[in-house]
Amino acid sequence: MSKLILTHEVDGLGSAGDVIEVKDGYARNYLIPQGFAVTWTRGGQKQVDQIRAARESRAIATHEEAEELKQKLEQARVKVTVKAGAEGRLFGSVKPADVANAVAEAGLGDLDKRRVTLPSPIKAVGDHEALVRLHDNVTAVINLQVIAQKK
């Protein structure tokens, strides 16, 4: 078993700054090469504290604030404008960063793109959904309207 410090949020494992133990192969072949984790050392505790402080500064402070933002996000319909072909197929796909930018442009608040999850790749214009983890137990569903960019 390898002891690691997560540098990014990983579903099923934890958030940035968490100290975890995983199997050696998972650490060596996936987490460390992808930049999701670093090996734990005693001096690494200072790094853990810095990561946690940065995460807390970006996080929504209270559960109540998260609930308020959830209500605003779920009532709104967010438009994402992308380049598309003649039949409505996108050139590429909609990414979590695109969703976060569209929410900010709509005036609904700033979201961390790492907290946005797309259930399936969005590769066509139309109506879609995205999930946003706002707080530990608060997840909002954003209704996306993907529209083609005018030429």
N, C-alpha and C positions, 0 to 999 in steps of 0.2 A: 504494500500500500504506500502511496506517495502522499505527502502532506503538501498542499498547495495554497496559495493566496489567489483568490479570484480577482482579476483586474477588470472584468466586465460581468454583466449579469448573464447567467446561463440558466435556462429553464430547467427545473428539476434539481439544480445544485445549489444555487444561492445568488446573492447579489455581490457587486464589487466590494472588496474588502473582507469578505468572509473567508475564514480558514477552513478548508475541507480536506477530507481524505478520500482518494479515489484509487482505483487499480492502476498499477504502474503503466500498463499499455495505453490506457485512456489518457493519462497525463502526458506520456511521452509522444504519442502519435496524434493527439487531437488538441487538447487544451493548451499546451505550451506552444506548439507550432502556430496555432491560430491566434495566439496572443490573448487568450481568455484567462490565462493564469500564469503565475510564476512560482518557482519552488519556494517553499517556506524556509526561512532561516530566522535565527534570533534577531538579527538586525532588520529583518523584514517586518517586524512589528511596527516600526516607525512608518514603513510604507503602508501598512494596513490602516494606521491611524489617518494618514493623509488621504487615502482612498475614501475612507468612511466620511471624513470631513467634507470632501468634494461632493460625495453622493448626497449628504444631508443638505448641503447648500442648494443643490438642484431640486431636491425633493419637495413635494407639496407638504407644507408644515403639519396640517392637522387632518383628521378624518373628515371633519365637517367641511373644510375647504375642498377636499376631494369629492365629497358628495355634491356640493354646489356645482363644481366644474363638470361632474358627470351629468347632472341635469341639463346644463347648457349644451354639452356636446351631443347628448342623445336627442334633444329637441331640434337641433340644427341639421341642415343638410349641407354638407361641405362639398364644394365643387373643386375638382382636380382637372386642370386643363393640360392635355398632353398631345404630342404629335401622333396622328393616326393615319392609316391608309384609307382607301376608298370603302372597304367593307367594314370599317370600324375596328380593325385590328390595330393594336398599338405597335409603334416602333420601340421595342423593348417592353418594359412593364412598369407598373406603378410601384414605387418603393416606399418603405416606411418614412424616409426623409421627405418624400413628396407629400405624404399625408400630413406630417407635422408642419410643413411649410404652408399647406393649404389651410390648415386650422388657424395658424397665425395670421394669414392674410384675411381670413374671415372675421378676425377680431375676437376669437374665442379663447385666446390664451396661448402661451408657449408650451409646447410638449417636447419631451425628450424623445428623439427618434428611436432610441433603443427600447422604449417602453411601448412602441406601436407594433402590433402583430397583425399580419395579413393572413387570414385562414387559408387562402389559396392565392396563387399568383394572379394578379389582375392584368390581363393581356387584351382586353376589349373594352370599348366604350359601353356605358350603361351604369346601372346601379349596383353597388357593391357595399360590403361592410368591412370595417377594420376594428380591431380591439385595442384598447389603450389601458394599461395597468397604471392607475393614478396613485394608488396607495396600496398597502399590504392586502386589504380585502375589498378594494374598490376597483372594479373594471368597468369601463364604459364602452358601449358599442357606437361607433361613428357611422352614420349613413353617408356613403360617398357617391357622388354623381360624377362619373368620369366622362368628360366631354372632349371632343376633338378640337385642337387648336385651329383657329381660322388662319388660312394662308394669306 
